[in-house]
Amino acid sequence: MKFLKGTILVVALLAINTVIAQDSKEKAEKKLGWMDADKNGSVSLEEMTAFYEGKKDKKGRPIKAKDIFIGSDHNNDKKITVDEFQKKINWKKVNKSKTKIKKPAKKGLKVKNKLPEGKDEKRLFWMDKDKNGSVSKAEMIEFFKGKKDKNGKPKNGEEFFIGSDANDDGKVTLDELKKGVNWKKVNANKKK
């Protein structure tokens, strides 16, 4: 009796798995049919990109067709078949493709917004939002907003600007940053 119950249970599970597999294959064939514009039995990156163009995910973000393609192309042959559509998207493969080491820039070409060497050069880089080579009063105030000194008091960007703008031309250059803040000038300005 136990043998008969066990056999019936195994047969039922196999039948359920077969139905699920058929359902999965039907869904994969349907998905392939929607995307396969040239009706060659597989989907290329271009076809997938065209299919997902303008579509959004559940959170309202644009769907990244390239990521889905990379994660679905399990055998790396640059096309997706029904069998590959039946498998889950390999997100580890997608993430790995994004973290590949990028080739260094060719000699003579400048890398835009590359972080410079040197303490003062870095400060200028972070303060100079419009990247014109100097820091305006507004840029310095914005840079120091929310920052505190050693004693926990808020830093005053306007004071730093006044003390750093040695020639009073309304901008702080790298040379002026290197000289440091003239606190005598700041204190004299407070007395005015």
ZIHU-V917326 format. One record per residue. N is the residue number from 1. PSI is psi in whole degrees, -180 to 180 (999 if undefined). NEAR is the number of other C-alpha atoms within 12 Angstrom. Layout:
n:N psi:PSI near:NEAR
n:N psi:PSI near:NEAR
This chain:
n:1 psi:-43 near:7
n:2 psi:-38 near:8
n:3 psi:-42 near:9
n:4 psi:-44 near:10
n:5 psi:-43 near:11
n:6 psi:-41 near:12
n:7 psi:-44 near:13
n:8 psi:-41 near:14
n:9 psi:-44 near:14
n:10 psi:-46 near:14
n:11 psi:-41 near:14
n:12 psi:-44 near:14
n:13 psi:-42 near:14
n:14 psi:-41 near:14
n:15 psi:-42 near:14
n:16 psi:-45 near:14
n:17 psi:-38 near:14
n:18 psi:-42 near:14
n:19 psi:-43 near:14
n:20 psi:-44 near:15
n:21 psi:-42 near:17
n:22 psi:-41 near:16
n:23 psi:-43 near:15
n:24 psi:-41 near:21
n:25 psi:-40 near:21
n:26 psi:-42 near:18
n:27 psi:-42 near:20
n:28 psi:-41 near:28
n:29 psi:-39 near:25
n:30 psi:-45 near:19
n:31 psi:-44 near:27
n:32 psi:-42 near:31
n:33 psi:-37 near:24
n:34 psi:-39 near:21
n:35 psi:-28 near:32
n:36 psi:84 near:27
n:37 psi:-37 near:20
n:38 psi:4 near:15
n:39 psi:45 near:15
n:40 psi:5 near:16
n:41 psi:5 near:24
n:42 psi:164 near:32
n:43 psi:130 near:37
n:44 psi:170 near:30
n:45 psi:-40 near:29
n:46 psi:-42 near:21
n:47 psi:-41 near:28
n:48 psi:-40 near:34
n:49 psi:-43 near:24
n:50 psi:-39 near:21
n:51 psi:-43 near:26
n:52 psi:-2 near:24
n:53 psi:126 near:19
n:54 psi:-4 near:15
n:55 psi:151 near:17
n:56 psi:156 near:14
n:57 psi:-174 near:13
n:58 psi:-25 near:8
n:59 psi:4 near:8
n:60 psi:9 near:9
n:61 psi:149 near:12
n:62 psi:138 near:16
n:63 psi:133 near:21
n:64 psi:94 near:22
n:65 psi:-38 near:29
n:66 psi:-42 near:29
n:67 psi:-44 near:25
n:68 psi:-41 near:32
n:69 psi:-48 near:39
n:70 psi:-44 near:34
n:71 psi:-21 near:30
n:72 psi:-21 near:36
n:73 psi:76 near:33
n:74 psi:-30 near:26
n:75 psi:8 near:18
n:76 psi:37 near:17
n:77 psi:13 near:16
n:78 psi:23 near:21
n:79 psi:153 near:30
n:80 psi:129 near:36
n:81 psi:177 near:31
n:82 psi:-44 near:28
n:83 psi:-40 near:26
n:84 psi:-33 near:32
n:85 psi:-28 near:33
n:86 psi:-24 near:26
n:87 psi:159 near:22
n:88 psi:154 near:19
n:89 psi:133 near:22
n:90 psi:90 near:23
n:91 psi:-26 near:20
n:92 psi:-40 near:17
n:93 psi:-41 near:22
n:94 psi:-50 near:22
n:95 psi:-37 near:16
n:96 psi:-38 near:14
n:97 psi:-28 near:18
n:98 psi:-24 near:15
n:99 psi:12 near:10
n:100 psi:147 near:10
n:101 psi:128 near:8
n:102 psi:144 near:9
n:103 psi:142 near:7
n:104 psi:156 near:10
n:105 psi:148 near:11
n:106 psi:152 near:9
n:107 psi:141 near:8
n:108 psi:-16 near:7
n:109 psi:133 near:9
n:110 psi:141 near:12
n:111 psi:122 near:12
n:112 psi:136 near:10
n:113 psi:31 near:16
n:114 psi:137 near:14
n:115 psi:123 near:16
n:116 psi:169 near:16
n:117 psi:158 near:11
n:118 psi:142 near:13
n:119 psi:-50 near:15
n:120 psi:-37 near:22
n:121 psi:-41 near:23
n:122 psi:-42 near:19
n:123 psi:-44 near:28
n:124 psi:-43 near:33
n:125 psi:-46 near:29
n:126 psi:-32 near:25
n:127 psi:-37 near:32
n:128 psi:83 near:29
n:129 psi:-36 near:21
n:130 psi:1 near:16
n:131 psi:44 near:17
n:132 psi:4 near:18
n:133 psi:-1 near:24
n:134 psi:165 near:30
n:135 psi:126 near:37
n:136 psi:169 near:30
n:137 psi:-44 near:29
n:138 psi:-40 near:25
n:139 psi:-39 near:29
n:140 psi:-40 near:36
n:141 psi:-44 near:24
n:142 psi:-39 near:22
n:143 psi:-41 near:26
n:144 psi:-4 near:24
n:145 psi:125 near:19
n:146 psi:-6 near:14
n:147 psi:148 near:17
n:148 psi:154 near:14
n:149 psi:-173 near:13
n:150 psi:-30 near:8
n:151 psi:1 near:8
n:152 psi:6 near:9
n:153 psi:145 near:12
n:154 psi:138 near:16
n:155 psi:142 near:21
n:156 psi:105 near:23
n:157 psi:-34 near:28
n:158 psi:-41 near:29
n:159 psi:-43 near:26
n:160 psi:-39 near:35
n:161 psi:-48 near:39
n:162 psi:-44 near:35
n:163 psi:-20 near:31
n:164 psi:-27 near:34
n:165 psi:80 near:32
n:166 psi:-39 near:26
n:167 psi:9 near:16
n:168 psi:41 near:16
n:169 psi:6 near:16
n:170 psi:11 near:21
n:171 psi:150 near:30
n:172 psi:123 near:36
n:173 psi:175 near:32
n:174 psi:-42 near:26
n:175 psi:-41 near:20
n:176 psi:-37 near:29
n:177 psi:-39 near:32
n:178 psi:-31 near:20
n:179 psi:-24 near:16
n:180 psi:-180 near:23
n:181 psi:131 near:23
n:182 psi:96 near:22
n:183 psi:-24 near:19
n:184 psi:-42 near:17
n:185 psi:-40 near:22
n:186 psi:-47 near:22
n:187 psi:-38 near:15
n:188 psi:-36 near:13
n:189 psi:-32 near:16
n:190 psi:-33 near:13
n:191 psi:-17 near:8
n:192 psi:999 near:7
